[in-house]
Amino acid sequence: MNWDLVIIGTVAKSFVLQYSVTVCFLSVFTNLRLVKDDEACLVKNC
């Protein structure tokens, strides 16, 4: 068993997981902001 590969694989997996969670969070956050902007726009009647 090559421990270097196991460690590299584990680190890579955690990085990918962190990255995908961050991207997911950012897209949800952006969508929420867009919805809020749309609502403000509707209220102001722009």
Secondary structure, DSSP 8 states (H G I E B T S, - for coil): --HHHHHHHHHHHHHHHHHHHHHHHHHHHHHHHHHHHHHHHHHHT-
